[in-house]
Amino acid sequence: MDSTVNDFWRLVWEQRLEMLLMLTNLEEYSKTKCAQYWPDAGAGARKFGELSVSHIKENRFADYLVRELRLRLEDAGECLAKKKSQR
């Protein structure tokens, strides 16, 4: 699963997705269900190929949480940034 995270972020960038919805936990019943494709809060940006992802903020609710992530592409010395919400 970890080997597909760079491709995942490239897809998010190319398709200009505004929101990501994760329907599973990272682990369920001691079995890995999903690779963690975002950085932890306070960990700084995490690079995935040419893209970097930053954890901006996190809001916890009773049954779910919402993370705001910033996705940046380093392209010819220019930095393009997009905000993503993960619910």
Secondary structure, 3 states (H helix, E strand, C coil): CHHHHHHHHHHHHHCCCCEECCCCCCEECCEECCCCCCCCCCCCCEEECCEEEEEEEEEECCCCEEEEEEEEEEECCEEEEEEEEEC
